[in-house]
Amino acid sequence: MRPAPERRFTHLRLFAVTFLFSSFYGMCANVILVWLHHLTHYPVFPLPALPLALVVTSFSCGELTFLPAWNSRARQSARLSNWMAAKGRPAGAHVDHPGSSSEA
């Protein structure tokens, strides 16, 4: 579900990712809460409350942190690729290579 590094991460894609993961983990937490209710008879949340809360909070956090960072990096990468193409340089020449010999 991750786009290419030079493509923007859209709001719809972020919602799809957060919905899939948060609803899964929310339902897993519901299973644990129901099990705890069975043992202790302590009242639990309504079934959709926890997955919905996780979707809303993870989407909000993604909007505030992940989305701006990804899209800023993607915009810079696209600008660099366009600049290198205009200069006639190979497209993949600007990719960082980990473990270069000049690093200590």
Number of C-alpha atoms within 10 A of each C-alpha: 8 10 11 9 14 18 15 19 21 14 13 9 14 19 17 15 17 20 19 12 14 22 19 15 16 20 17 14 14 20 13 12 17 18 12 14 13 11 9 9 10 10 11 12 10 8 14 12 13 19 21 16 14 19 23 16 13 19 22 15 12 17 16 11 11 14 18 14 14 17 17 14 16 19 16 13 17 16 13 15 20 13 13 16 12 9 9 9 12 10 13 9 10 12 9 8 7 7 8 8 6 5 6 5
